[in-house]
Amino acid sequence: MYETREIKAHGHTVRVNVDPAPEREDRPALWPTVGEYPIYDQFLYSTMTTDQERNERFLAALAKLAPGRRVLDIGTGEDLLWARASLQTGARNALAVEVIEDAFHKAADTLTALDQHDQITLLRGESTALQFAPKADICVAEIIGSLAGAEGAAAVLTDARNRHLTPGGLVVPHRAVTLAAPVRLSTLLPGQPVAFAEASLPYLQAIFDWHGRPFDIRLRIEHPHTDALLGDGTPIEVLDFNGELRTEQRTTTRLTITQAGHVDGVLTWLNLWCLPDEEPLDALRMKTNWASIYLPLFGEPVPVTPGDVLELTVEVALSDDGIHPDYHLGATLHTTSGNKHHGSLTSPHHGGPFRAHPVYQALFPAA
């Protein structure tokens, strides 16, 4: 059973349905997406610094690329993680950039205590607004979202390649892809209420406070069961950080239903390569801090059978901040019986409506 709680956000009272059961690694949990917003705390940082799947890949890339070179670390965080790792793998020096004020001050304290403090330069601000010299040879940036581009990686790293890197400079990671598969939300949370995990409420409130009002936040599913997928994962967003990197894109794909069930949206997840020839990190099937994002499409679940096809168009366009993208989805479900069902979703980084879709009306009940 769920409980209904209230949170306050700039004078707005928001009712939220909450699952009070303790979180476990073998139990799915519903959270708001968090990586796109400047609300990082010790818990969120620790989930990244202890992410073995992620860290091994970034370290392997730096060990290959960083020796003897100047490294730019965008979004260095309070631990200066990749700036420090760059020096440990042989970099000549590192420039670390952090925009969040609290994280910057903690990073400054961390830097003071380092033996190699004179080899790291720490700057506060957005890398897209900073100027510095000399340029870097390697840029490392862990600004990849559970939706690959959601944290602004395309815009930030396009700017870094154009202004901050030497000719022939390289970016770590190498490539990020968002995949999607048809699902039903309630099946992703089997035997559980469709409600936010209790531990997620402070982050939900922090995001609404940051924005100044509530909005339909993207929905993060932790530890989803892969048997809830009604078809294979198909790429809907591709970011080639050392190739043709597009800040905006439009993709149309066909997701074939492979097992009977009901569909009301898609589950998306990340595949990430830090080096071009490695096995990718698969956020759906590996233990990592990246989770999956559920995107609703239909107001009511639609029954499907094998052979039905979900035609999905995804448009990624920069929001009004010029950094973080908005996602626009249009879907047509073609059934083998000849019927068509249409669905859509506009999922902005910030702003937009509140309680516009039935799933949000259920999560945030009216007074």
C-alpha positions in Angstrom: 0.0 0.0 0.0 1.1 3.6 -0.6 0.8 6.6 1.7 0.1 10.2 0.6 2.5 12.8 2.0 2.8 16.5 1.4 5.8 18.5 0.5 6.2 22.3 0.2 7.8 24.0 -2.8 7.9 27.8 -2.9 4.4 28.1 -1.4 3.0 25.2 -3.4 1.6 22.3 -1.4 2.2 19.1 -3.4 0.6 15.8 -2.4 2.7 12.8 -3.3 2.0 9.1 -3.2 4.8 7.3 -1.4 5.8 3.7 -1.1 7.0 3.4 2.6 8.6 -0.1 2.1 12.4 -0.2 2.7 14.4 -0.1 -0.5 16.4 -3.2 -1.5 18.7 -4.0 -4.4 16.4 -6.8 -5.5 13.3 -4.6 -5.4 12.5 -1.9 -8.0 12.0 1.6 -6.8 10.5 4.8 -8.4 12.4 8.0 -8.0 12.5 11.4 -9.7 15.4 11.7 -12.1 18.1 13.6 -10.2 21.3 13.9 -12.4 20.1 16.9 -14.4 19.7 19.2 -11.5 22.1 21.0 -9.1 20.9 19.1 -6.0 23.9 16.8 -5.5 24.6 15.8 -1.9 27.0 13.4 -0.2 24.8 10.5 -0.9 24.5 11.2 -4.7 28.3 11.8 -4.9 29.0 8.6 -3.1 26.9 6.6 -5.5 29.1 7.8 -8.3 32.5 7.5 -6.6 31.7 3.9 -5.6 30.3 2.9 -9.0 32.8 0.1 -10.0 31.4 -0.5 -13.5 31.7 3.2 -14.4 35.0 3.9 -12.6 36.8 0.9 -14.2 35.9 2.2 -17.7 36.8 5.8 -17.1 40.1 4.8 -15.5 41.0 2.5 -18.4 40.4 5.3 -20.8 42.5 7.8 -18.8 45.3 5.2 -18.4 45.4 5.0 -22.2 44.9 8.6 -23.1 46.1 10.8 -20.3 49.9 10.1 -19.8 51.9 13.3 -20.6 48.9 15.3 -21.5 46.8 18.2 -20.1 43.4 17.0 -18.9 40.2 19.0 -18.5 37.7 17.6 -16.0 34.2 19.1 -16.5 31.9 18.6 -13.5 34.7 17.5 -11.2 32.5 17.3 -8.1 33.6 17.6 -4.5 36.2 14.8 -4.8 38.0 16.1 -7.9 37.6 12.5 -9.0 38.8 12.5 -12.6 41.3 15.3 -12.2 43.0 13.2 -9.5 42.7 10.0 -11.5 44.2 11.8 -14.5 47.4 12.6 -12.5 47.5 9.1 -11.1 47.5 7.7 -14.7 50.3 10.1 -15.8 48.7 13.3 -16.9 51.0 16.3 -16.9 48.4 18.5 -15.2 44.7 18.9 -14.9 42.1 21.7 -15.0 39.0 20.9 -12.9 35.7 22.8 -13.4 32.7 22.7 -11.1 29.5 24.8 -11.3 27.7 23.9 -8.0 28.9 26.3 -5.3 28.9 23.8 -2.4 30.7 21.1 -4.4 33.2 23.7 -5.6 34.1 24.8 -2.0 34.4 21.1 -0.9 36.6 20.5 -3.9 38.8 23.4 -2.9 39.2 21.9 0.5 40.0 18.5 -1.1 42.6 20.1 -3.3 44.4 21.8 -0.4 45.1 18.5 1.2 46.5 16.8 -2.0 50.2 16.3 -2.4 49.8 17.1 -6.1 47.7 20.3 -5.5 50.0 22.4 -7.6 49.2 20.2 -10.7 45.4 20.8 -10.5 43.8 24.1 -11.3 40.2 24.4 -9.9 37.8 26.8 -11.5 34.2 27.5 -10.6 31.6 28.1 -13.3 30.0 26.6 -16.4 32.6 25.4 -18.8 30.6 26.9 -21.6 31.1 30.4 -20.1 34.8 30.0 -19.0 37.9 30.9 -20.9 41.3 29.6 -20.1 44.7 28.8 -21.6 46.5 26.7 -22.6 44.0 24.3 -24.1 43.6 20.7 -22.9 44.5 17.6 -24.9 41.9 15.4 -23.2 38.5 16.2 -21.8 36.9 13.9 -19.3 33.3 14.6 -18.3 30.9 12.5 -16.3 27.9 14.5 -17.3 26.1 11.6 -18.9 22.5 11.1 -17.9 20.3 8.0 -17.5 18.8 9.5 -20.7 22.2 9.9 -22.4 22.0 13.6 -23.2 19.8 14.7 -20.3 22.6 16.4 -18.3 23.6 18.5 -21.3 26.5 16.5 -22.5 26.0 17.2 -26.2 26.0 21.0 -25.8 28.8 21.1 -23.2 31.1 18.8 -25.0 30.5 20.4 -28.4 31.6 23.6 -26.8 34.6 21.9 -25.1 35.7 20.4 -28.5 35.4 23.8 -30.2 37.0 26.1 -27.5 38.9 24.1 -24.9 40.6 21.2 -26.7 43.7 21.2 -28.9 43.3 20.0 -32.5 42.9 16.2 -32.3 41.9 16.4 -28.7 39.7 13.6 -27.4 36.7 13.2 -25.1 36.1 10.6 -22.4 33.6 9.0 -22.7 33.7 8.1 -26.3 30.0 7.3 -27.0 26.7 7.2 -25.3 23.4 5.7 -26.5 19.9 5.7 -25.1 17.9 2.6 -25.8 14.1 2.1 -25.4 11.8 -0.9 -25.1 8.0 -1.1 -24.7 6.7 -1.6 -21.1 3.8 -1.2 -18.7 4.7 0.9 -15.6 2.9 -1.3 -13.1 4.8 -4.4 -14.5 8.1 -2.6 -13.8 7.0 -2.5 -10.1 5.5 -5.9 -9.6 3.5 -6.4 -6.5 4.2 -2.8 -5.4 2.3 0.5 -5.5 3.1 2.9 -8.3 4.5 5.5 -5.9 7.7 7.3 -5.2 10.2 5.6 -2.8 10.1 7.4 0.5 13.9 8.2 0.4 13.4 10.1 -2.8 11.1 12.8 -1.3 13.9 15.2 -0.3 15.2 15.1 -3.8 11.8 15.7 -5.3 11.3 18.7 -3.1 14.8 20.0 -3.9 14.1 19.9 -7.6 10.8 21.7 -7.2 12.5 24.3 -5.0 15.2 24.8 -7.5 12.7 25.3 -10.3 10.3 27.4 -8.2 7.2 25.2 -8.7 6.3 21.6 -9.4 6.3 20.1 -12.9 6.1 16.6 -14.4 9.6 15.4 -13.5 11.0 12.4 -15.4 10.5 9.1 -13.7 13.6 7.0 -12.7 13.2 3.3 -12.1 15.9 1.7 -10.0 16.5 -2.1 -10.3 13.8 -2.8 -12.9 13.1 -6.5 -13.8 14.2 -7.1 -17.4 11.4 -9.6 -17.9 9.0 -6.6 -17.9 10.3 -5.6 -21.3 7.9 -6.5 -24.1 10.5 -6.1 -26.8 14.2 -5.6 -27.4 16.0 -2.3 -26.7 16.4 0.0 -29.7 18.5 3.1 -29.9 16.6 6.4 -29.8 19.5 8.8 -29.0 23.1 8.6 -30.1 25.9 10.8 -28.9 29.3 10.3 -30.5 31.6 12.5 -28.5 34.6 12.1 -30.7 32.6 12.0 -34.0 29.6 13.8 -35.4 28.1 15.2 -32.1 24.7 16.7 -32.5 23.1 18.9 -29.9 19.6 18.2 -31.5 18.4 15.1 -33.2 15.3 13.3 -34.4 15.0 9.6 -34.6 12.2 7.3 -35.8 12.3 3.6 -34.9 10.1 0.6 -34.8 9.9 -1.4 -31.6 8.5 -4.9 -32.3 6.5 -6.5 -29.5 7.9 -10.0 -28.7 5.6 -11.1 -25.9 2.0 -10.5 -24.9 1.1 -8.0 -22.3 0.0 -4.3 -22.0 2.0 -1.2 -23.1 1.6 2.3 -21.7 5.1 3.7 -22.3 8.7 2.9 -22.9 11.6 2.2 -20.5 14.9 3.8 -21.6 18.4 3.1 -20.4 22.0 3.9 -21.1 24.8 2.1 -23.0 28.2 3.9 -22.6 31.6 3.4 -24.1 34.7 5.1 -22.7 36.9 3.5 -25.3 35.6 2.6 -28.8 36.5 -1.0 -28.7 35.3 -2.0 -25.3 32.2 -3.8 -24.0 29.7 -1.0 -23.2 28.4 -0.3 -19.8 24.7 -1.5 -19.9 22.8 0.4 -17.2 19.9 -1.9 -17.4 21.8 -5.1 -16.8 24.8 -4.0 -14.7 25.1 -2.6 -11.2 25.7 1.2 -11.8 24.5 4.5 -10.5 22.7 5.1 -13.8 19.1 3.9 -13.7 16.3 3.6 -16.2 13.8 6.2 -17.2 10.2 5.4 -17.8 8.4 7.7 -20.3 4.6 7.4 -20.5 2.9 7.5 -23.9 -0.6 6.2 -23.6 -3.3 7.3 -21.1 -4.4 3.7 -20.5 -2.4 0.5 -21.0 -3.0 -1.0 -24.5 -3.1 -4.8 -24.9 -0.4 -6.1 -27.3 0.6 -9.5 -28.8 3.8 -10.6 -30.5 4.2 -9.0 -33.9 2.6 -5.7 -32.9 4.8 -2.7 -33.7 5.3 0.5 -31.7 6.5 3.2 -34.1 8.3 5.8 -32.0 9.7 9.2 -32.9 12.0 11.0 -30.5 13.0 14.6 -30.9 15.8 16.0 -28.8 15.9 19.8 -28.7 17.8 22.2 -26.5 15.7 23.9 -23.7 15.7 27.6 -23.2 18.9 27.3 -21.1 20.8 26.2 -24.2 22.4 23.3 -22.4 19.8 20.7 -21.2 17.6 19.1 -23.8 13.9 18.6 -23.9 12.5 15.3 -25.2 9.4 15.1 -27.4 8.0 11.6 -28.2 5.3 10.6 -30.6 4.1 7.0 -30.9 1.8 4.9 -33.0 1.1 1.3 -31.9 0.2 -0.8 -34.9 -1.5 -4.1 -33.9 -1.6 -7.2 -36.0 -5.4 -6.9 -36.1 -5.0 -3.6 -38.0 -5.8 -1.2 -35.1 -3.7 1.9 -34.4 -3.2 3.6 -31.0 -1.6 7.0 -30.7 0.4 8.4 -27.8 2.7 11.3 -27.1 4.8 12.9 -24.4 6.7 16.2 -24.1 9.3 15.9 -21.3 11.1 19.2 -20.7 14.1 19.5 -18.6 12.3 22.2 -16.6 9.0 24.0 -16.8 6.0 22.6 -18.6 2.8 21.4 -17.1 2.1 19.6 -13.8 -0.2 16.6 -13.6 -0.8 16.7 -17.4 -0.6 12.9 -17.9 -2.6 10.3 -16.0 0.5 8.8 -14.5 1.4 12.1 -12.9 -2.2 12.7 -11.8 -1.9 9.3 -10.0 1.5 10.1 -8.4 0.5 13.6 -7.4 -3.2 13.3 -6.3 -5.3 16.4 -6.1 -6.3 17.7 -2.7 
